[in-house]
Amino acid sequence: MSALELVGVSKSFGARAALAEVALSVGEREFVVVLGPTGAGKTTLLRTIAGLETPDRGEVRLFGADCTHSSPAARDIALVFQNFSLYPGKTVRENLAFPLLAPGRELAAGEIGERVQWAAKLLRIERLLDRPARKLSGGEMQRVAIGRAIVRRPRLFLMDEPLTNLDAKLREELRVELRELARRLETPVVWVTHDSAEALSMADRVVALFAGRVVQVGTPRELYLRPATPAVARQLGSPPMNLVEVLRDGAVWRLPNGDAFGAAASDAPQRALLGFRPEHVRLEGGASEALVEVVEHLGPQRVVVLRWGGATVHAAVASSVDVAVHQRLRPAVAAEHCLIWPR
Amino acid sequence: MSFLALEKLAKVWPDGTAAVRGVDLSIAQGEFIVLLGPSGCGKTTTLRMIAGLETPTSGRITLAGREITRLPAAERDIGMVFQFYALYPHLTVAENIAFPLECAGVPRDERMAAARKLAEQLELTALLDSRPRALSGGDQQRVALARAMARKPAVWLMDEPLGTLDASRRADMCDFIRAQQLEHAVPTVYVTHDQEEAMRLADRVVVMNGGEVLQVGAPEQVYAEPASLFVARFVGSPGMNLIEGFSRASQGVTLLESAGVALVKCPKLVREGPVVIGVRPEHVAPDPAGALRGRVALDAFMGSHRYLHVDTGCGRVVALGAADRPSAVGEDIGLSIDPSGVRLFDSDAGSRLA
């Protein structure tokens, strides 16, 4: 059984369609990342699942039951936002206990205390329990906000860019911690983000959402290697996939200024957008010359920004490769690493 | 020769908190400097003192040979680029970008040509005649960046200008900023918490924590030769693996052990005793014959490679793996450490030993 199933969900705000015919299914222990740029409809999607928006058309099913018109409380879902919503004057302990004190939840005091301890331990915030929320750092606040979601032991977590407002280092640490936590809790997660690293490293499956439509669903590796559209290609990978306009001249692709890029199949389109990953650009053996504009040292690898045939191309090479700014070289990309979108 | 110099610069807030504790820094003409550190490390306060938006408690700032420590902000010839933009709603995108040039008395044709050129580089050409309210947040931020970089002052100061942009846009903006800076050779001080941005942009990275400068160096140097545990952990994503262990002299080499496992032989000689063994994920490889055994806690696919987070007897260790070689969570695997990647630190002081 699916934990969550969306069937043909559409939602408009006035004339603007926020979601168009969205279909989505999430398995009982699955971690699904919805990836898309700002304005793609990601937050509307989560709010629709949570019951904070009602779809104009379509169905929201939770564990087999139609919940399209159920109240948010009846859905037993937890939603974590980008902005950590805590009670600033209350302690961490009080903040964690609060969701368990809601009317209708008749938990014994002992049970509440146990759950608070359990959540604090999982999120490594035990030492903060008696501190007021306003005295916490951003990373600590987001841990508490997530703690407030898990104490209820909901049957589904919805996470709306929960790491966006944190420092890069904390983001990196929490990516790892929260992915492991989700596995331990054995609870499905729908995680919304525009961040490529989160989608690639956390997801069992990625749902690419652009302009309110699902354009691709697959494992991170499938989307990384075979993005369905140039937009998906650009949203994944750091640096993202190179996209270069080319014209076919017999058996050769030509770059914008006419320089040769490499071999083209005889049945290839006349005009195309070629997509290729930076790690698949070799720095020698190519058919024409490129100029090194910038060399960036990104730890284990070096990113080389090339001006090649009137286009800007990023290459990622091992940090042991010697390359300098203003150097001229002849880059090459093997045909099997090129995706072709006819224009 | 130093173009912008900070000498023993310090800032203590009225409540007695020391935000910046005696920062010395010398910036050459045309140099790109990135102040890197976590929230509250003093990087933004340092930047604001250079800008003249905060008055130092003590110390000196000199710019092009002139002391400016207490000079009003407006007299410093400094261009400031913030994360939070405010565009003039009644002006078009082109007029917004050209506005600083208009204030500087640049003739209309010239400043409009400059605005068009900047817009082209940022792929904003189609929006030149639009008003800001018709733009998406990301587009507004790019217009703000173009406007902030339209004028070429003595120094550019940038405070996390890419903070709220989508990740996919951020890489392009990094390239734009770096290209502008290289073309015009305006010395730049850039503040960020994002080590990747720092690595991409900087001629030299200044790593800060607790109001102090911990290390200054080229990105590849700070990455490969961290001077302290803090820098080892903070720089790199993920940071350096840091394993509590012991060093023992053995037949002219140093044998490094942890939790009873002989991890690696290291040609560097250090005193015997407790050490922290630092090694970056790319120097730890999955290896069935590896001495270090552990269980895979997480296999994080990154596109061109993957990071295996492995729980071993010596704690969590992250290894670099091939993109096409996934591991199952819970799988027992061996790891081997490349001795050339080993860095040793004092376990008490956190300073570098070898």
HADDOCK unambig.tbl for C-alpha pairs under 7 A between the chains (distance, minus, plus):
assign (segid A and resid 37 and name CA) (segid B and resid 166 and name CA) 6.83 0.50 0.50
assign (segid A and resid 167 and name CA) (segid B and resid 38 and name CA) 6.94 0.50 0.50
assign (segid A and resid 167 and name CA) (segid B and resid 193 and name CA) 6.03 0.50 0.50
assign (segid A and resid 168 and name CA) (segid B and resid 193 and name CA) 6.28 0.50 0.50
assign (segid A and resid 168 and name CA) (segid B and resid 194 and name CA) 5.10 0.50 0.50
assign (segid A and resid 172 and name CA) (segid B and resid 238 and name CA) 7.00 0.50 0.50
assign (segid A and resid 180 and name CA) (segid B and resid 298 and name CA) 6.94 0.50 0.50
assign (segid A and resid 194 and name CA) (segid B and resid 166 and name CA) 6.31 0.50 0.50
assign (segid A and resid 194 and name CA) (segid B and resid 167 and name CA) 6.74 0.50 0.50
assign (segid A and resid 195 and name CA) (segid B and resid 167 and name CA) 5.60 0.50 0.50
assign (segid A and resid 197 and name CA) (segid B and resid 302 and name CA) 6.41 0.50 0.50
assign (segid A and resid 200 and name CA) (segid B and resid 301 and name CA) 5.70 0.50 0.50
assign (segid A and resid 200 and name CA) (segid B and resid 302 and name CA) 5.58 0.50 0.50
assign (segid A and resid 200 and name CA) (segid B and resid 303 and name CA) 6.73 0.50 0.50
assign (segid A and resid 201 and name CA) (segid B and resid 300 and name CA) 4.30 0.50 0.50
assign (segid A and resid 201 and name CA) (segid B and resid 301 and name CA) 4.63 0.50 0.50
assign (segid A and resid 201 and name CA) (segid B and resid 302 and name CA) 5.73 0.50 0.50
assign (segid A and resid 202 and name CA) (segid B and resid 300 and name CA) 6.71 0.50 0.50
assign (segid A and resid 221 and name CA) (segid B and resid 303 and name CA) 6.80 0.50 0.50
assign (segid A and resid 224 and name CA) (segid B and resid 303 and name CA) 6.19 0.50 0.50
assign (segid A and resid 234 and name CA) (segid B and resid 168 and name CA) 6.74 0.50 0.50
assign (segid A and resid 235 and name CA) (segid B and resid 168 and name CA) 5.67 0.50 0.50
assign (segid A and resid 237 and name CA) (segid B and resid 303 and name CA) 6.18 0.50 0.50
assign (segid A and resid 239 and name CA) (segid B and resid 171 and name CA) 6.62 0.50 0.50
assign (segid A and resid 240 and name CA) (segid B and resid 168 and name CA) 6.94 0.50 0.50
assign (segid A and resid 279 and name CA) (segid B and resid 304 and name CA) 6.74 0.50 0.50
assign (segid A and resid 296 and name CA) (segid B and resid 199 and name CA) 6.89 0.50 0.50
assign (segid A and resid 296 and name CA) (segid B and resid 200 and name CA) 4.93 0.50 0.50
assign (segid A and resid 297 and name CA) (segid B and resid 199 and name CA) 5.92 0.50 0.50
assign (segid A and resid 297 and name CA) (segid B and resid 200 and name CA) 6.24 0.50 0.50
assign (segid A and resid 297 and name CA) (segid B and resid 219 and name CA) 6.53 0.50 0.50
assign (segid A and resid 297 and name CA) (segid B and resid 220 and name CA) 6.00 0.50 0.50
assign (segid A and resid 298 and name CA) (segid B and resid 196 and name CA) 6.63 0.50 0.50
assign (segid A and resid 298 and name CA) (segid B and resid 199 and name CA) 5.76 0.50 0.50
assign (segid A and resid 298 and name CA) (segid B and resid 200 and name CA) 6.57 0.50 0.50
assign (segid A and resid 299 and name CA) (segid B and resid 220 and name CA) 6.65 0.50 0.50
assign (segid A and resid 299 and name CA) (segid B and resid 223 and name CA) 6.22 0.50 0.50
assign (segid A and resid 299 and name CA) (segid B and resid 236 and name CA) 6.35 0.50 0.50
assign (segid A and resid 300 and name CA) (segid B and resid 282 and name CA) 6.58 0.50 0.50
